[in-house]
Amino acid sequence: MSDRRTTAVNERVAASHLLGTVQAPAFVDGETSYVQRPVVDLLDIPGGKRDRQLLAGAKVTVYEDLHGWSFVQSALDGYVGYVLSSALNQTWRPTHRIVTRSTHAYRDANMKSADLHRLSLGAEVPVESIDGEFADTPLGYIPSSHLRPCNEFETDTIAIAARLLGTPYLWGGNSADGIDCSGLVQMAHRLCGLPCPADSDQQQAAMGMSVDDAPQKGDLFFWPGHVALVADPQRIIHANAHHMAVSYEPIKDALERIGPVTAHKRL
């Protein structure tokens, strides 16, 4: 059976590459577009529940635009869902990524001017020019020190996760305003240029090799419905509902509280 989360089909259309594998009234190639808002919810149905979130600059394929809702598939991880059509822009071509926990986009190239948007770690924007200490983008002026080119990647997943310490836990969240366990893991790996699915069960199936030796920095611990990054041989870092935040936790305490891991993976 196909996975609803990554199969681009609804009651009216399906992605053309699914022809012969699913039934649908019409098969379409879709059109490329980009998220032009700081963060948007990716919903299971129009106006429904949040499955995941997409950050500014996220590339999607739009298979249907109906009554103000677009049926899309994320280029990052293949996740399928609905976003408000007004949140998308076909002309965006992100060039730079936010590398700080968060930043602001200002009306002018001046930190005392009005702030227009708050942007999360991992959001991507087209930079039109750099004016001194500020980059001019469609969302406003962003401090250039908070940006790096999209084709530049980091090497330390734990250092990235640590930037989000204290971020509130949010089911399906993918931003510095709220994030869940798999969102944190995906963020840490994406900014290192490493492919990573969206949900913890998908991550367990796709990432790394199973190991049974002592935990090492960067390993992944999986439990049913939960995932954590090994920060060092004694601690994990994870977004969790116990602390309702991204936090460090001693491995010993986590094992006593949650139970034994179902998988210990190493990239």
C-alpha positions in Angstrom: 0.0 0.0 0.0 1.3 3.5 -0.9 2.1 6.0 1.8 -0.4 8.9 1.8 2.3 11.2 3.1 4.5 10.8 0.0 2.0 9.8 -2.8 0.9 12.8 -4.8 -2.7 11.7 -5.5 -6.1 13.0 -4.4 -9.7 12.6 -5.6 -9.1 14.7 -8.7 -5.5 14.6 -9.8 -2.3 12.6 -9.4 1.3 13.2 -10.4 2.1 12.0 -13.9 4.9 9.7 -12.7 2.3 7.7 -10.8 0.4 6.7 -14.0 -0.2 3.0 -13.8 0.3 2.7 -10.1 -2.6 4.7 -8.7 -6.1 5.5 -10.0 -7.1 9.1 -10.6 -9.3 11.1 -13.0 -6.3 13.0 -14.3 -2.6 12.9 -14.3 -0.5 16.1 -14.4 3.1 17.1 -14.4 2.7 19.9 -12.0 4.4 23.2 -11.8 7.3 24.3 -9.6 6.7 27.0 -7.0 8.3 28.3 -3.8 6.9 29.2 -0.3 7.0 33.0 0.0 5.9 33.3 3.6 8.1 32.7 6.7 6.4 29.4 7.5 3.2 27.7 6.4 1.4 24.6 7.6 1.3 21.6 5.3 -2.2 20.2 5.8 -3.7 16.8 5.2 -6.8 18.3 3.6 -7.8 21.9 2.8 -8.3 23.6 6.2 -7.5 20.3 7.9 -4.8 19.3 10.4 -1.1 20.1 10.2 1.1 17.3 9.1 4.3 19.3 8.7 5.5 22.8 8.0 7.3 24.4 5.1 9.7 27.3 5.5 10.2 30.3 3.3 12.0 29.2 0.1 10.8 25.7 0.2 10.5 24.3 -3.3 7.3 22.4 -4.1 5.5 20.9 -7.1 1.9 22.1 -7.4 -0.4 19.5 -8.9 -3.7 21.4 -8.3 -4.9 24.9 -7.3 -8.5 24.8 -6.3 -10.6 27.3 -4.2 -7.5 28.9 -2.8 -5.7 25.7 -1.8 -2.8 24.1 -3.6 -2.1 20.4 -3.6 1.7 20.2 -3.4 4.6 17.9 -2.9 7.8 19.1 -1.1 11.0 18.8 -3.1 12.9 18.3 0.2 11.3 15.1 1.4 8.5 14.3 -0.9 5.8 15.1 1.6 2.4 15.8 0.2 -0.3 18.1 1.4 -2.2 21.3 1.0 -1.1 24.9 1.5 -2.8 28.2 0.9 -2.2 29.1 -2.8 -1.4 32.7 -1.7 1.7 31.4 0.2 3.3 30.3 -3.0 5.4 32.2 -5.7 6.6 30.7 -8.9 9.2 33.4 -9.5 11.2 33.0 -6.3 14.7 31.5 -6.7 16.2 31.3 -3.2 19.9 32.0 -3.0 20.6 32.3 0.7 19.7 30.4 3.9 19.1 31.7 7.4 21.8 30.1 9.6 21.0 31.7 12.9 18.3 30.5 15.2 16.0 33.2 13.8 16.3 36.6 12.3 14.1 39.6 11.3 13.4 41.1 7.9 13.2 44.9 8.2 11.5 47.5 6.1 14.8 49.4 5.6 18.5 48.5 5.8 18.5 49.7 9.4 17.9 47.6 12.5 15.8 50.5 14.0 13.3 50.4 11.1 10.1 48.4 11.4 10.5 44.6 11.4 8.3 43.0 8.8 8.8 39.3 9.4 10.6 36.8 11.7 12.4 34.1 9.8 13.5 30.7 11.2 16.8 28.8 10.9 16.7 27.0 7.6 14.4 29.4 5.7 15.7 30.4 2.3 15.3 33.7 0.4 16.3 35.3 -2.9 19.0 37.9 -2.1 18.7 40.7 -4.7 21.6 42.8 -3.4 23.7 43.4 -0.3 23.6 46.9 1.1 26.4 47.1 3.7 25.3 44.9 6.6 21.9 44.1 5.1 20.7 41.9 2.3 17.8 43.1 0.2 15.2 40.3 -0.2 11.5 40.1 -1.2 10.6 39.9 2.5 12.6 42.9 3.5 16.2 43.6 4.6 17.9 40.8 6.5 21.2 41.1 8.4 23.7 39.6 5.9 25.7 38.0 8.8 22.6 35.8 9.4 22.8 34.4 5.8 24.9 31.9 3.9 24.6 30.8 0.3 22.2 27.9 -0.2 24.9 25.8 -1.7 27.1 26.1 1.4 26.6 23.4 4.1 27.7 22.7 7.6 29.3 19.6 9.1 28.0 19.3 12.7 24.4 18.2 13.1 24.6 18.6 16.9 25.7 22.2 16.7 22.8 23.0 14.4 20.3 21.2 16.8 21.8 23.1 19.7 20.8 26.4 18.1 17.2 25.5 18.7 17.6 24.6 22.4 14.5 25.9 24.2 12.4 26.0 21.1 8.8 25.1 22.1 7.7 21.6 21.2 5.1 21.7 18.4 3.6 18.6 16.8 4.5 18.7 13.1 6.6 21.9 13.6 9.6 22.6 11.5 10.7 26.1 12.7 12.4 28.0 15.5 8.9 29.0 16.7 8.0 25.4 17.2 9.4 22.1 16.3 9.0 18.4 16.9 11.4 15.5 17.2 11.7 14.6 13.5 11.6 18.2 12.5 14.7 18.8 14.6 16.5 15.8 13.1 15.6 16.9 9.6 16.8 20.5 10.2 20.1 19.3 11.6 20.8 17.0 8.6 19.4 19.3 5.9 21.7 22.1 6.9 24.6 19.7 6.5 23.4 18.8 3.0 22.3 15.3 4.1 19.0 13.8 2.9 16.5 13.2 5.6 12.8 12.3 5.5 10.2 14.2 7.5 8.7 11.8 10.1 10.5 9.6 12.6 9.3 6.3 11.2 10.5 7.3 7.7 13.8 8.5 9.2 14.3 5.1 11.0 13.7 3.2 7.8 15.9 5.4 5.6 18.8 6.8 7.6 22.1 5.2 8.5 23.1 1.7 9.6 22.0 -0.1 12.8 24.8 -0.3 15.4 24.9 -1.9 18.9 28.1 -0.3 20.3 28.5 2.7 22.5 26.6 5.8 21.3 28.6 8.4 19.4 28.0 12.1 18.7 25.6 12.3 15.7 24.0 8.9 16.2 20.2 8.6 16.1 18.1 6.9 18.8 14.6 5.8 17.8 11.6 4.8 19.9 8.0 4.3 18.6 7.0 7.7 17.4 10.1 9.5 18.6 13.7 10.2 17.6 16.7 11.9 19.2 20.2 12.9 18.3 23.1 11.7 20.4 24.9 14.8 21.5 27.7 13.0 23.2 28.2 9.6 24.9 26.2 10.7 27.9 23.4 12.9 26.4 20.8 13.2 23.7 19.3 16.4 22.3 15.7 16.2 21.2 12.4 18.0 20.8 10.2 16.3 23.2 6.8 16.5 24.9 8.2 15.7 28.3 10.0 19.0 28.5 7.8 20.6 25.8 10.9 22.0 24.3 14.2 21.1 22.6 16.5 20.0 25.4 19.4 18.0 26.4 18.7 14.9 28.5 21.0 12.3 29.9 20.8 9.0 27.9 20.3 7.1 31.2 17.3 9.2 32.2 15.7 9.0 28.7 16.0 5.2 28.6 14.4 4.9 32.1 11.6 7.3 31.1 10.8 6.2 27.6 12.1 2.7 27.5 14.7 0.9 25.4 15.4 2.2 21.9 13.9 0.3 19.0 16.8 1.3 16.7 20.3 2.9 17.1 21.4 4.2 13.8 24.7 5.8 12.6 25.3 7.7 9.3 
